[in-house]
Amino acid sequence: MSRWLVALERAWDAARLRRPGAPVDFRIEPYVGHGGPQGVVVRGRVVDDPPPTEAEEGEGVGAAVLRTVSQFFTDELPGVPLRVTVADAVSEVVTDQEGYFFARLEPSAEALRSPWTVGEVELAGPYRTLTGIHTAPVEVRVPAPDARFGVISDIDDTILETGVQRIGHMVRQTFTGSALTRTPFPGAAELYRDLAAETNPVFYVSSSPWNLHSFLIAFLRHRGFPLGPVLLRDLLGTGSGREPKHVRINEILELHPELRFVLIGDSGEEDPQIYADIVRTHPDRILAVYIREVRLDPGDGRVEKIADAWDVDVPFVLAADSDVVRRHAEQLGLLTSPT
Protein backbone atom coordinates (compact mmCIF):
# COMPACT_ATOMS: atom_id res chain seq x y z
CA MET A 1 0.00 0.00 0.00
CA SER A 2 2.77 2.45 0.92
CA ARG A 3 4.51 1.80 -2.43
CA TRP A 4 1.30 2.64 -4.28
CA LEU A 5 0.84 5.81 -2.26
CA VAL A 6 4.42 6.89 -2.96
CA ALA A 7 3.94 6.23 -6.70
CA LEU A 8 0.69 8.23 -6.78
CA GLU A 9 2.23 11.10 -4.84
CA ARG A 10 5.23 11.27 -7.19
CA ALA A 11 2.99 11.22 -10.27
CA TRP A 12 0.96 14.10 -8.80
CA ASP A 13 4.14 16.00 -7.92
CA ALA A 14 5.55 15.56 -11.42
CA ALA A 15 2.37 16.92 -13.02
CA ARG A 16 2.20 19.80 -10.57
CA LEU A 17 5.83 20.85 -11.05
CA ARG A 18 5.37 21.09 -14.82
CA ARG A 19 3.16 24.12 -14.31
CA PRO A 20 4.89 27.23 -15.65
CA GLY A 21 5.81 30.31 -13.67
CA ALA A 22 6.84 31.09 -10.12
CA PRO A 23 5.15 29.54 -7.08
CA VAL A 24 2.15 31.60 -6.02
CA ASP A 25 2.30 30.91 -2.27
CA PHE A 26 6.01 30.21 -1.78
CA ARG A 27 6.56 29.49 1.90
CA ILE A 28 9.57 28.40 3.94
CA GLU A 29 8.40 26.43 6.99
CA PRO A 30 11.28 25.85 9.44
CA TYR A 31 10.69 23.38 12.27
CA VAL A 32 11.96 24.02 15.79
CA GLY A 33 15.68 23.23 15.85
CA HIS A 34 18.06 22.29 18.62
CA GLY A 35 21.73 22.12 19.49
CA GLY A 36 24.60 23.63 21.40
CA PRO A 37 28.41 23.81 21.27
CA GLN A 38 28.52 20.37 19.59
CA GLY A 39 26.44 21.63 16.68
CA VAL A 40 22.96 22.76 15.69
CA VAL A 41 20.38 20.95 13.54
CA VAL A 42 17.64 22.78 11.63
CA ARG A 43 14.94 21.05 9.60
CA GLY A 44 12.03 22.34 7.61
CA ARG A 45 10.08 22.23 4.39
CA VAL A 46 9.38 24.55 1.46
CA VAL A 47 5.88 24.49 -0.02
CA ASP A 48 3.69 26.41 -2.42
CA ASP A 49 0.78 26.79 -0.01
CA PRO A 50 -0.66 29.58 2.12
CA PRO A 51 -0.05 29.30 5.90
CA PRO A 52 -2.55 27.09 7.74
CA THR A 53 -5.30 28.89 9.59
CA GLU A 54 -5.28 29.00 13.37
CA ALA A 55 -7.89 27.15 15.41
CA GLU A 56 -10.62 29.28 16.96
CA GLU A 57 -12.79 28.69 19.99
CA GLY A 58 -16.22 27.39 19.03
CA GLU A 59 -15.41 26.63 15.41
CA GLY A 60 -17.21 23.72 13.79
CA VAL A 61 -15.87 20.31 12.89
CA GLY A 62 -15.82 21.29 9.22
CA ALA A 63 -13.27 24.04 9.83
CA ALA A 64 -11.02 21.63 11.73
CA VAL A 65 -11.26 19.01 8.98
CA LEU A 66 -10.44 21.53 6.24
CA ARG A 67 -7.43 22.79 8.21
CA THR A 68 -6.05 19.30 8.76
CA VAL A 69 -6.66 18.17 5.18
CA SER A 70 -4.87 21.27 3.87
CA GLN A 71 -1.78 20.32 5.87
CA PHE A 72 -1.67 16.88 4.23
CA PHE A 73 -2.38 17.96 0.64
CA THR A 74 0.66 20.19 0.19
CA ASP A 75 2.49 21.43 -2.89
CA GLU A 76 6.04 20.75 -1.77
CA LEU A 77 8.92 22.30 -3.71
CA PRO A 78 12.07 20.28 -4.51
CA GLY A 79 15.42 21.74 -5.50
CA VAL A 80 15.00 25.06 -3.66
CA PRO A 81 18.37 26.64 -2.71
CA LEU A 82 18.34 27.89 0.89
CA ARG A 83 20.70 29.65 3.26
CA VAL A 84 20.33 28.77 6.95
CA THR A 85 21.89 31.10 9.52
CA VAL A 86 22.09 30.40 13.26
CA ALA A 87 24.21 32.73 15.42
CA ASP A 88 27.57 33.03 13.60
CA ALA A 89 27.18 29.89 11.45
CA VAL A 90 25.81 29.59 7.91
CA SER A 91 24.87 26.53 5.86
CA GLU A 92 23.59 26.35 2.29
CA VAL A 93 21.27 23.46 1.47
CA VAL A 94 18.79 22.37 -1.22
CA THR A 95 15.37 20.86 -0.58
CA ASP A 96 14.91 17.19 -1.46
CA GLN A 97 12.19 15.71 -3.70
CA GLU A 98 9.62 16.06 -0.89
CA GLY A 99 10.53 19.69 -0.21
CA TYR A 100 12.37 18.94 3.06
CA PHE A 101 15.68 20.46 4.05
CA PHE A 102 18.20 19.53 6.72
CA ALA A 103 21.07 21.73 7.89
CA ARG A 104 23.86 20.93 10.35
CA LEU A 105 25.69 24.03 11.57
CA GLU A 106 28.66 24.64 13.86
CA PRO A 107 28.16 28.03 15.60
CA SER A 108 30.53 29.13 18.31
CA ALA A 109 29.41 28.55 21.88
CA GLU A 110 29.75 32.27 22.61
CA ALA A 111 27.26 33.18 19.86
CA LEU A 112 24.48 30.86 21.08
CA ARG A 113 21.86 32.09 23.53
CA SER A 114 19.94 29.94 26.04
CA PRO A 115 17.19 28.86 26.17
CA TRP A 116 16.48 29.99 22.60
CA THR A 117 18.57 31.28 19.72
CA VAL A 118 16.59 32.67 16.78
CA GLY A 119 18.08 32.08 13.34
CA GLU A 120 16.88 32.59 9.77
CA VAL A 121 16.20 30.52 6.67
CA GLU A 122 16.20 32.41 3.36
CA LEU A 123 15.96 31.74 -0.35
CA ALA A 124 19.60 31.65 -1.50
CA GLY A 125 19.21 31.89 -5.28
CA PRO A 126 16.84 31.87 -8.24
CA TYR A 127 13.98 29.37 -8.21
CA ARG A 128 11.51 29.06 -11.10
CA THR A 129 11.57 32.81 -11.87
CA LEU A 130 10.75 33.61 -8.24
CA THR A 131 11.94 37.09 -7.28
CA GLY A 132 12.24 39.13 -4.11
CA ILE A 133 13.45 38.35 -0.60
CA HIS A 134 11.96 35.30 1.07
CA THR A 135 12.91 34.57 4.69
CA ALA A 136 11.53 32.79 7.73
CA PRO A 137 12.73 32.77 11.37
CA VAL A 138 13.71 29.53 13.04
CA GLU A 139 13.75 28.90 16.80
CA VAL A 140 16.61 26.76 18.11
CA ARG A 141 16.48 25.21 21.60
CA VAL A 142 19.82 25.65 23.33
CA PRO A 143 19.98 24.07 26.82
CA ALA A 144 21.53 26.21 29.53
CA PRO A 145 24.75 25.07 31.23
CA ASP A 146 22.83 24.55 34.49
CA ALA A 147 20.31 22.10 32.98
CA ARG A 148 20.25 18.97 35.18
CA PHE A 149 18.92 16.58 32.53
CA GLY A 150 16.73 16.43 29.44
CA VAL A 151 13.43 14.71 28.64
CA ILE A 152 12.76 12.77 25.44
CA SER A 153 9.06 12.05 25.03
CA ASP A 154 6.76 10.42 22.55
CA ILE A 155 3.53 12.31 21.75
CA ASP A 156 0.64 10.10 20.60
CA ASP A 157 -0.86 8.19 23.54
CA THR A 158 1.95 9.49 25.76
CA ILE A 159 0.85 13.08 26.29
CA LEU A 160 -1.93 13.36 23.68
CA GLU A 161 -4.90 11.00 23.75
CA THR A 162 -4.89 9.54 20.23
CA GLY A 163 -5.87 5.87 20.26
CA VAL A 164 -3.19 4.72 17.83
CA GLN A 165 -4.23 1.07 18.25
CA ARG A 166 -7.74 1.89 16.98
CA ILE A 167 -7.13 3.16 13.45
CA GLY A 168 -10.62 4.54 12.84
CA HIS A 169 -10.65 6.37 16.15
CA MET A 170 -7.17 7.78 15.52
CA VAL A 171 -8.07 9.07 12.05
CA ARG A 172 -11.27 10.66 13.34
CA GLN A 173 -9.40 12.33 16.21
CA THR A 174 -6.67 13.61 13.90
CA PHE A 175 -8.94 15.13 11.26
CA THR A 176 -11.83 16.46 13.36
CA GLY A 177 -9.91 17.89 16.32
CA SER A 178 -7.84 21.04 16.69
CA ALA A 179 -5.09 22.34 18.95
CA LEU A 180 -7.83 23.79 21.16
CA THR A 181 -10.04 20.69 21.40
CA ARG A 182 -7.58 17.78 21.54
CA THR A 183 -6.99 16.68 25.13
CA PRO A 184 -3.81 15.71 26.96
CA PHE A 185 -3.72 12.95 29.55
CA PRO A 186 -4.63 14.25 33.03
CA GLY A 187 -1.64 15.65 34.87
CA ALA A 188 0.73 15.32 31.90
CA ALA A 189 1.33 19.05 31.33
CA GLU A 190 1.98 19.68 35.04
CA LEU A 191 4.36 16.71 35.19
CA TYR A 192 6.34 17.90 32.18
CA ARG A 193 6.56 21.45 33.51
CA ASP A 194 7.96 20.14 36.79
CA LEU A 195 10.44 17.89 35.00
CA ALA A 196 11.52 20.83 32.85
CA ALA A 197 11.89 23.07 35.93
CA GLU A 198 12.47 26.05 33.58
CA THR A 199 15.97 24.93 32.51
CA ASN A 200 15.74 21.23 31.56
CA PRO A 201 15.02 20.83 27.81
CA VAL A 202 12.17 18.66 26.55
CA PHE A 203 12.35 16.96 23.14
CA TYR A 204 9.26 15.44 21.52
CA VAL A 205 10.01 12.52 19.17
CA SER A 206 7.10 10.91 17.34
CA SER A 207 6.27 8.80 14.29
CA SER A 208 3.51 11.26 13.37
CA PRO A 209 3.96 13.01 10.00
CA TRP A 210 5.72 16.36 9.64
CA ASN A 211 2.40 17.68 8.28
CA LEU A 212 1.21 17.88 11.90
CA HIS A 213 4.17 19.96 13.16
CA SER A 214 2.29 23.28 13.36
CA PHE A 215 -0.71 21.59 15.00
CA LEU A 216 1.49 19.92 17.65
CA ILE A 217 3.37 23.14 18.44
CA ALA A 218 0.01 24.92 18.87
CA PHE A 219 -1.24 22.05 21.06
CA LEU A 220 1.85 22.20 23.31
CA ARG A 221 1.49 25.97 23.70
CA HIS A 222 -2.26 25.86 24.36
CA ARG A 223 -2.06 23.05 26.93
CA GLY A 224 0.93 24.51 28.79
CA PHE A 225 3.58 21.91 27.95
CA PRO A 226 7.22 23.05 27.86
CA LEU A 227 8.03 24.04 24.30
CA GLY A 228 10.78 22.06 22.62
CA PRO A 229 11.82 20.54 19.30
CA VAL A 230 9.12 18.31 17.78
CA LEU A 231 10.88 15.68 15.65
CA LEU A 232 8.50 13.86 13.32
CA ARG A 233 8.88 11.99 10.01
CA ASP A 234 7.70 11.82 6.41
CA LEU A 235 5.32 8.87 6.15
CA LEU A 236 5.55 8.38 2.38
CA GLY A 237 8.85 9.78 1.16
CA THR A 238 12.37 8.39 1.21
CA GLY A 239 14.36 11.58 1.76
CA SER A 240 15.70 13.47 4.75
CA GLY A 241 12.32 13.66 6.47
CA ARG A 242 11.97 9.93 7.12
CA GLU A 243 14.55 9.16 9.82
CA PRO A 244 13.37 6.42 12.23
CA LYS A 245 12.99 7.13 15.93
CA HIS A 246 16.34 5.57 16.86
CA VAL A 247 18.14 8.02 14.57
CA ARG A 248 16.36 11.07 15.96
CA ILE A 249 16.96 10.05 19.59
CA ASN A 250 20.64 9.35 18.87
CA GLU A 251 20.87 12.79 17.26
CA ILE A 252 19.66 14.37 20.51
CA LEU A 253 22.16 12.37 22.57
CA GLU A 254 24.98 13.34 20.21
CA LEU A 255 24.23 17.07 20.15
CA HIS A 256 23.80 17.27 23.93
CA PRO A 257 26.57 15.08 25.36
CA GLU A 258 26.57 16.94 28.67
CA LEU A 259 23.01 15.85 29.47
CA ARG A 260 21.50 12.65 30.78
CA PHE A 261 17.90 11.93 29.80
CA VAL A 262 14.54 10.66 30.98
CA LEU A 263 12.66 8.69 28.30
CA ILE A 264 8.84 8.75 28.30
CA GLY A 265 6.65 6.74 25.94
CA ASP A 266 3.67 4.42 25.81
CA SER A 267 2.95 0.71 25.54
CA GLY A 268 0.81 0.94 22.40
CA GLU A 269 3.50 0.57 19.76
CA GLU A 270 7.30 0.31 19.71
CA ASP A 271 8.46 2.71 22.43
CA PRO A 272 9.41 0.00 24.98
CA GLN A 273 11.68 -1.81 22.50
CA ILE A 274 13.14 1.39 21.04
CA TYR A 275 13.93 2.75 24.50
CA ALA A 276 15.41 -0.60 25.58
CA ASP A 277 17.77 -0.43 22.58
CA ILE A 278 18.75 3.15 23.45
CA VAL A 279 19.42 2.25 27.09
CA ARG A 280 21.61 -0.72 26.18
CA THR A 281 23.58 1.46 23.75
CA HIS A 282 23.88 4.42 26.15
CA PRO A 283 23.35 3.04 29.68
CA ASP A 284 25.22 5.93 31.29
CA ARG A 285 23.06 8.56 29.56
CA ILE A 286 19.58 7.45 30.66
CA LEU A 287 18.18 8.18 34.13
CA ALA A 288 14.82 6.40 33.83
CA VAL A 289 12.33 4.99 31.33
CA TYR A 290 8.60 5.59 31.84
CA ILE A 291 6.01 3.75 29.72
CA ARG A 292 2.36 4.80 29.92
CA GLU A 293 0.03 1.78 29.82
CA VAL A 294 -2.44 2.24 26.96
CA ARG A 295 -2.71 -1.26 25.48
CA LEU A 296 -6.14 -2.54 24.53
CA ASP A 297 -4.93 -5.92 25.84
CA PRO A 298 -2.57 -5.27 28.79
CA GLY A 299 -2.09 -9.02 29.09
CA ASP A 300 -0.45 -9.46 25.69
CA GLY A 301 2.97 -9.75 27.35
CA ARG A 302 4.90 -7.48 24.94
CA VAL A 303 6.06 -4.94 27.51
CA GLU A 304 6.52 -7.56 30.23
CA LYS A 305 8.87 -9.50 27.93
CA ILE A 306 11.09 -6.43 27.64
CA ALA A 307 10.90 -5.71 31.37
CA ASP A 308 11.80 -9.31 32.24
CA ALA A 309 14.89 -9.11 30.02
CA TRP A 310 15.93 -5.71 31.45
CA ASP A 311 19.60 -6.18 32.37
CA VAL A 312 20.78 -2.59 32.96
CA ASP A 313 20.76 -0.47 36.10
CA VAL A 314 18.21 2.02 34.77
CA PRO A 315 14.65 2.14 36.18
CA PHE A 316 11.96 0.86 33.81
CA VAL A 317 8.46 1.82 34.99
CA LEU A 318 5.17 0.75 33.41
CA ALA A 319 2.83 3.50 34.62
CA ALA A 320 -0.96 3.58 34.69
CA ASP A 321 -1.06 7.38 34.76
CA SER A 322 0.95 10.57 35.26
CA ASP A 323 0.78 10.27 39.06
CA VAL A 324 2.75 7.02 39.00
CA VAL A 325 5.47 8.70 36.95
CA ARG A 326 5.46 11.71 39.29
CA ARG A 327 5.86 9.62 42.45
CA HIS A 328 8.74 7.62 40.99
CA ALA A 329 10.46 10.72 39.60
CA GLU A 330 10.20 12.36 43.02
CA GLN A 331 11.92 9.34 44.57
CA LEU A 332 14.76 9.70 42.07
CA GLY A 333 15.10 13.40 42.86
CA LEU A 334 14.11 14.46 39.36
CA LEU A 335 11.36 16.81 40.48
CA THR A 336 12.48 19.94 42.26
CA SER A 337 9.07 21.62 42.36
CA PRO A 338 6.37 18.95 42.83
CA THR A 339 2.75 20.14 42.65
N, C-alpha and C positions, 0 to 999 in steps of 0.2 A: 504493500500500500504506500509506504513512504517513497519508494522508487517512482511510482506513478505520480505522486504529488510533486516530487522534485521535477520530473519531466514536464508536467503541466505548467508548473511555475516558470520553468526556464523558457518554454514556448511562449508563454504570455509576456515574459520579460523581453524576449527577442523582438516580438511584434511591437511592444510599447517603445523600445529604444530606437526603432526605425523611424519614429515620428520626427519630422524636421523641427529645427529651431531650438531655442534655449528652454530649459525647464521653467515652467510658469511659477511653481511654488517651491523653488530651491530652498532646502532647509538642512542645516547641519545640526544634528542632534547628539551632542556629547553625553555620555553616561558618567555618573559620578566616578571619579578616579581615586587612586590611593597610592601611597608610597612614602618614602622618606630618604635618608642619606644613601640607602642601597639602590635607589632608583624609584621612578614613578611610572605607573601604567595608566594610560588613558585609552578608553574605547569609545565607540560611538557609531553612528550611521548617518548617511546622507540620503535624503529622499526628496522626491518632487511632490510634496503633499503639504497642505496647510497644517499649522499646529493643531493638536487635538483640543477640543473644547474642555473646559473644566466642569466638574460635577457641581450641581446646584441643589440646595436643599429643596425637597418636595418635587423634584422633577419626576417625570413618568418613566416607566420601564423602557418605553420606546427610545427615549433620549439616551439612556444608558446603553442599550443595544447598539444604536447607531454609532456611539462613541467607540465602543469596543471593536465593532466590525471595522471601522475606519482605521484602527491601529493595526489590524491584521492584513487588510488589503492596501498595501503600500506600494508606491512607485519608487523603488530603491534605485540608486544611481551608482553604477560601477565606474571605475577608472577616474574618479574625481581626485585631482591633486590637492593635498591639504598641508598646511603648516600648523603644527601643534607647539604651543609655547607654554611652559610651566616654569615660573621663577626665571632663572637665568639659562634654561635649557630649551633647545629647539629641535624638533624632529619633523622631517617631511615624509609623508606617507601617501599612499593611493588607496582608495576604497576597492574592496574585492568585488566579485560578481554579484554579491548580495547587498552591496552598498555599505558594508561594515569597514571600519578602520581600527587599527591597533597601533599604538605608539608607546615605545619604551624610551624614557628620557633619563638623563643623569644630571639633575640640577645639584648645585652645591648645597650642603647642609645649611649654610648661613642664609641662603636665599629663600628657603622654605619657611612657611609660617604655620604654626599649630593653633587650633585644630584644623584649620582649613587654609589652603592656598588656592587662589582663583587664577586659572590660566585662560588661554584662548585658543580656539580652533578657527582657522581662516582658510578660505579658498586661496591656493598658492599659485594658480596659473589658469590659463584659458580652459573652459569646458563648454563644448557645444554652443559656441557664440555667446555664452553668458558673460555679462559685463558688470562692472561695479564691485564694491567691496562687500564681502559676505563673511561675517564672523559670528561666533557663538562662544559664550563663556563656559568654562568647565570647572567644576568644583573638585578639589583633590583633598581627600582626607589624609592628614599628616598627624600621626599620634605624637603627643607631647612626651618629652623625656621622662616625666614622672608617671606615665601610664603604668599600672601594675600588671595588667594582662589585657588580652583582647578576647572578643567573643566572635565565633563563627557560627552562624545560625541558618538553618533552612527556613523557608517561608511557608509554603503550602502545608497545612495540617500541623505546623509547628507553632506559628504565631497567628496565622490566618486560617479560619475555618473554611476548608475547601472541599473535602470529601473526595480526594484523589482516587480512592478505591471504587467509588461509584461514578462511573464515567458520565452518565446522564446528569447526575446531580452536579458534578464538577463543571460541566459545560454550561448548565443553566446558571450556576452561581457566577461563572466568569463573565458571561455575556449580558446578564440582566442586572448585575450589581455595579456599584460605583465605589470610589474611594470613600464616600460618605456613608454608604449603606452596608458595605462588607464589614463583618465583625471579627475582632480578634478573640482569642481564647481568654477567658476571665483571668485577670491578674498578670497577663503576659507583658503588657506595656510597663506596668509598675516594676515587675521583675527585671526587665531589660534596662530600665532607667537606673535601678539600683546597682546592677552589674556594671553599667557604664560609669556610674559615679562621676560624671562630667568629664573625665579624662581618658577612660578606657575605651578604645575604639570597638565598634560593632560592625561586622561584615555579614551581609546577607547573601548566601550562595544557594541558588535554586535551579532546578531543571525547567522552570517556566520559560516561555519565549521572551526574547528581548522586546517584542512588541508590547509587553506589559510593564516596561520599565517606568514610564511616566505615571501609570496607575499606581504601581507599588510605592514609588516615592511619595505620591500624594496620600496614599493610605498610611504610610509611616508617619508623615507629618500630622495628618488629621487625628490619628489615634495616639499620638504622643510617644512613639517609639524613638529611641536615639537614631538620628540620621547617620547613615553610613553607605559605603559602596554597595550596590545591588548588582551582583554578578549572575547573569542569566545565560541563555544559550539560544542559538538559532536552531529551531526544530527540524527544518527541511534542508538547509544548505550544507555545504561541506567546507566553508571557508573559516575565517578567523573567529566567527561568532559561535562556533559549535564545540568549544572545549568542554570535555566532561568535568564532572564535579571534582574528581581527584586533582586535575590540572589546576583548576581555579583555587582550590584550597592550598595546594603546594605553592602557588604563586604568592598567596598571602603570607605563608610561612617564610618564603624566601625574601620578600621585600621588607619584612618586619622581624629580623632575626633576634632582636632584643626582647621580643615579647613571647610569653607563653600564652596558651589559649584554652578557653572553654568551648567545647563543641556541643551544639544543641540541635536536635533533629526530631524525627518522629519514626514510629514503627511501621508506617504504612507502605513504604517502598524500600529504598536501598540505603538509607542513612546509616543504620547500624553496621552494615558490612563496610561501607565506605569509611566511616569513622574508625572502625577497627583496623582497617588497612593503614589509615593515617597514623594512628597511635603506635602501631608496630613499627612504622617507618621512622616516626619522630617521638619516641616515648618520653624524651626529656622536655618536649615542647607543649605537651597537653596536660592540663590540670585536672580536667574532669570531662566526662561524656554524659549528657543527659538526653534521653530518648522519651518523647511524649508517646504514651500508649493511645493509638487511634485505630488499631486493627479491628476489622469487622469480626474476625475470629481470633481473639487473643490466645486461644489454645493451639494455634497452628505450629508453634514451636520454633519459628524462624529466629526471633530475637533471643529466645532462651538458648538456642544452639550456639549463638555467638557469645552470649554471656558465659555459658559453661566452658567455652574454650578460651576465655579471657585469661591471658598469661602475663599481663603487664601490671605494674603497680600504679595504675591510673583508675580512679573510680568510674564505674559504669553503672548508671542509674536508670532503670525503667520507671518513668514517673506517670502517675495517673493525671496529674494536673500541675499547675504552676506552683502551688503551695509546697508540693513535694520537692520540687527543684529548689525553691527558696530555702526550705529548712536544711537541706543538704549543703547548699552553698554557704549558708551561715555557719555551719559546722566546720567547713573548710576555711573560713575567714575570707571568703570572696565578697561578701556584702558588708560594706562599711556604713551603709545608711538604710537598714531594714525598715520597712513600713509596717 
